[in-house]
Amino acid sequence: MKLDLSVVIPMYNEAQSAARITHEVMAALAGRAFEVILVDDGSTDATLAESLRLGAATTQVRVLQHYLRRGQSAAVCSGVLAARAPWVVTLDGDCQNDPRDIPCLIDARPAGQDETVQPVMGHRLRRRDSHWRRVQSRVANLVRSCLLSDDTPDTGCGVKLFSRETFLRLPRFDHMHRFLPALFLREGARVISVSVHHRPRTAGRSKYGLLDRLGAGIVDLAGMMWLMRRRCPSTGVRERVLAGPLPGHHGRSTTRSPRWTAVFNAKNVPSGNQRFHGEGLGAQLTPPRLTCCRLGRSVVGNGCSVPPAGGTQS
């Protein structure tokens, strides 16, 4: 069965929340083709055992394990790499995110009309955290938004919907989950935010303190500013084969014509037979002016060059 959605839930010492969040996801997405990927990030409690029990009960639940704790970003990356659907939703494993908001994120994405809209971010308008934690988040969001211009009011919200293909092109580093909107913008995407619910924590405890957020946040912000200023536009490359004789070679049989290839520049690599036109992730392809050469030699087209494999340029 072809899946439409993969739900990735990173967990660290969330044994008391694993069953609740999993059952809520399955209820919220009933009738859809989806999978749930529980990523145990080296928990020291019964999180893995509880996750395995859930996985044994249904084939829709898969379980991944980090032998050592690698952090939330690493857990998200592991889940996305293992995902089998083209679109991914992430949730925190503490049950503060409400899985009933997932359909709202899906509906907010104009599928088939504007593929540049990714990711769709959750925005917690009424946070159920302590006053001190809300103040920390407001300050962090304000500083980050001013420096990165990511146009996202709540980048720390765990509820996110994004394209798996685009995510796998992002540079990976620890704490990258806090900067996903800016990283997607760096790839030419557009980010939209949707208001979501937020619930008080009823089990476990927060994995982040003030020093964790402050120390890592300053270093990460500096690195993100460097990344945003040194974005290298991606170049799409496709092999092109001439279907008939070249101009000026009339009368030569197509079956006897040599094979020719060409390369062009594009913002992104198109999928399948899709055509690019314009810029950004939603661009479509139109055949550019091509400079052809024989296979095994340099291929040049619109300024894009591929070095020859043991041959000389024609």
Secondary structure, DSSP 4 states (H G I P E B T S, - for coil): ---SEEEEEEESS-TTTHHHHHHHHHHHTTTS-EEEEEEEES-SSSHHHHHHHHHHH-TTEEEEEESS---HHHHHHHHHHH--SSEEEE--TTS-B-GGGHHHHHHHS-TTT-TTEEEEEEEESS--S-HHHHHHHHHHHHHHHHHH----S-TT-S-EEEEHHHHTTS---TTGGGGHHHHHHHTT-EEEEEEE-B----SS--S--HHHHHHHHHHHHHHHHHHHHT------------SSPPTT-TT--GGGSPPEE-----SSPPPTT----SSSTT----PPP-B-EETTS-EEETTEEE--SS----
